[in-house]
Amino acid sequence: MKKGLHPENYRMVAFKDMSNEDVFITKSTADTKETITVEGVEYPLIKMEISRTSHPFYTGKSKLVDTAGRIDKFKNKYAKFKK
């Protein structure tokens, strides 16, 4: 491996999934000013919108979101081509 390519300032960091409040701790070099206390230990905090505990691929749950009737608009638009 090339020397000096990878960072050397790894530390334990808490990642928090904001959609379901799940927190997991792993090593990271990510910078943050926020902290969180987990089991009596204070860690730097990185907030995420989605993680393995909330992503549909990992949970097996998927949602069909029909914003403003997009499916109905599509069907109406192409209904004239239907025979």
Steps between C-alpha positions, in 0.01 A plus 500: 500500500609857441614680813320817610192426287255413777415725797637402839263695726232231541292523818176352631198697369125458560279502191132579563222416253261794533205310351486235774743629768729194466860565614804291412865556577790438264837648407503805276701806403191716436506844664214617719437747781206314654535230764276233651529288812446127449519268802686765700763571235503821292554460124510742206160485324430464128131532404367300202166504322505129418701198611490121492222503763265719296589439133232299316761269343615378842166510681299332224232766530430722203254781455321617189485876519248654263577869523216715364341210312791441261375154410153632417648782293711250307202272434283792384773634275552170317139376508441647154755256350328199651293293257 
